[in-house]
């Protein structure tokens, strides 16, 4: 009887440990998917002449631009490359890009948005500006292989554009990640 009770207790502990392991596994996979995999990764290459905030706002089909729906970073002279996460591309209909907040010059080398399952969106000197709204405080002074030269006459210059996010399906690496996660869950 004593051994039987000990066995039942061990079974309960083992079940709790397995349940906890599965819960941790599910939580880790959810966090990975939500905070990294299901987000756009952005690489911005920009040259500024003074420290300045750089902001990217997004607007969904039903929303407006807001401080809640934005990414904010501090650019400084000498540093040219910035990397950060944006929201899921499915949540974006229109982007607003505020490259600087000072009167002066800036060169935007490129703004590249990448997300699993989508073709990269590249905003650079070769970008078709026909659908881009440029506010009156901004003037594009040059476009060549080094980037887009911009001059600002105010402290709130911005571009507004509607990038085309083309879904291409998951790559073999992305499919492998999903399969590994599923196997992990089954084995736990």
N, C-alpha and C positions, 0 to 999 in steps of 0.2 A: 504494500500500500504506500509505504513511504517513498519507494522508487517511482511508483506510478505518479504520485503528486509532484515529485521533482521533475519527472518527464513532462508533465502538463505545464509546469511553470516554465521550463526551458522552451517548450513549444510556443507559449505566449510571448516570451522575450524575443524568440527568433522571429515570430510574426510581426511584433512591433518594430524590430530592427528592419525587417524587409519593407514594411509599410513606410517607415521613415525614409529608407533608401529610395524607394519609388517616389515618394513625395519630393525629396530633394532632387531627384533626377528630373522629374516633371517641372519643378520650379526652375532648375538650371536651364533646361531646354526652352521653357517659356521666356525666361529673361533674355537668353541669347537671341531668340527669334524676335522678340519685341524691341530690344534696345540696340541690336546690331544688324541682324540679318534683314529685318523688315524696315530698314531705314536707308535713306539715300546717304551715300558717303560723298563728301564734297572736297575737292581740292581747288583752292583758289591761289592763283599766282598774281600778285599785285605789287606795284612799286609806288610808295607814297613818299612825300617830301617832309611830312611831319606826323606825329602820333595822331591817330584818328580812329573813331569807331567805324566799323564796317558792318552793315546789317543786311540780312536777307529775310524778307517777309514772304509768306505764302498765303494764298487765299484759295479756299475750296469753292466748289460750285455754289454753296449756300452761305458761305461766310464772308467776312471782310478782312482787310489787313488789320492786324492788331499786334500789340506788344507780346501777347501770348503766343502768337504764331510767327516767331522770328528766331533767327540765330544772330548773336551779337559777338563780335570779336574786336580786339584792339590791334590795329596794324601800326607798325612803326618802321621808320626808315632803316634800311639795311636788311630787314627780314622780308623775304619775297613769297614764301610758300606757307600757306595755312591749310590745315586739314581738320574737318569737323563733320558731325552727323547732322542731317536735316530730317524732316519728317518722311513718312512713307510717300513715295511719288504718287500713289493713288489718291492722296489727300490734296494734291496740288493742281489747281487749274491755272493760276496766274502767279508769277513771281515778281517781286519788287526788289531790286538790287540797289542799295545805297553804298556806293564805293568809298565815299569820303564825307566828312562833315567839316570842310573848310573851303575857303576860296583859294583855288590854286590848281596845280596839275597833279595828275595821277596816270599811271599806265596799268591797264588791266591786261595781263598776259593771257590768262585763261581762267575760266570757271567751269569745272568739269563735275557733273553729277552722275554717280554710278549707283546702281542698286541691282541686286540679284534678280534675274529674269527680265531686265530692261536693257535696251541699248543705251550707251552713254550719251548724255546731253552735253555738248561742248559749246560754250559761249566764248568766242575768241575773235580775232581779226577776220576770220573767214565766215563768221556767223552772218546769216541773212538778216539785216536790220530792217527789212520792210515792215515787219509787224511789231517793231519795238517802239514803245512810247518813251521819248526822252523829255524830261521836264525842262522848263525854260532856263534853269540854273546850270544846265549842262551843255557842253558843246564838244562834239567829237572833232578833234583837231588833226588826227592822223590814224591810219590803219595800215599796218604792214606786218611782216612776219614776226616782229618783236612784240606786237600787241596792239591794243587800242589806246591811243593817247586821248585823254579827256581833260578839258579845262572846266573848272567850276567857278561860277561867279557868285555863288551863295553858300549857305551852310547846310542845305538839305537837297542836294542833287540826287536824282535816282533814274533808273531805267525800269520800265514795266514791260514784261513780255510773257507770252504764253508758250512755253516750250512744249514740244511734242514728245511725249513719253511713249516710245514704241515697245510694247511687250514682245519679247523674243522667245520666252520660255526659259526653263531652267537649264543650265549647263550641266555636263556630266559631274563636275565637282559639287555643284549645288544639290543635284539629285543624290549623290553619295552622302552628303551631309544629312539629308532627310532620312535616308535609309539607315544610317548609323544611329541616328536619334531613335528611330522606331525600334531597331534591334535592341538598343540599350533599354528602352522601356519594357520590351517583351521579356528580356532576360532578368530584369530586376524583379 
